[in-house]
Amino acid sequence: MRPEGEYVDVTPEDWAEFEEHFDKRKVELGNCARPYGSPCHHEHACIRCPMLRVNPKMLPRLTEIEKDLVLRRKRAEEEQWLGEIEGIDMTLTFVRTKQADAARLTRRTPVTLGIPTTRRPE
């Protein structure tokens, strides 16, 4: 449906850039799902980003991060760093949401779609 002039052959440089985009989306906890060619709006604060898709294998790492945040929050309370407490609370909310999402993925059972067949003409 598009005009013919909009279709061009992909150059090796274009293809390399496309592949690099997806290689750079691999992060410690899983994958970044932001669209091709889009910048990171969260300055690589992946825990807070809704585009982070946590690999369920990384649940133990999320638990470590949560424990560290709880310790940091305790210190912030002792020092009365109110801005720090607010930021840590926000990050803890995101961590716990990501944990729940990843845990839910581990409970999913595979769906059997069956083997496709062709219909015989009647």
Buried (B, 14 or more C-beta within 10 A) or exposed (E): EEEEEEEEEEEEEEEEEEEEBEEEBEBEBBBBEBEEEEEBEBEEEBBBBEBBBBBBEBBEBBEEBBEEBEEBBEEBEEEEBEEBBEBBEEBBEBBEEBBEEBEEEEEEEEEEEEEEEEEEEE
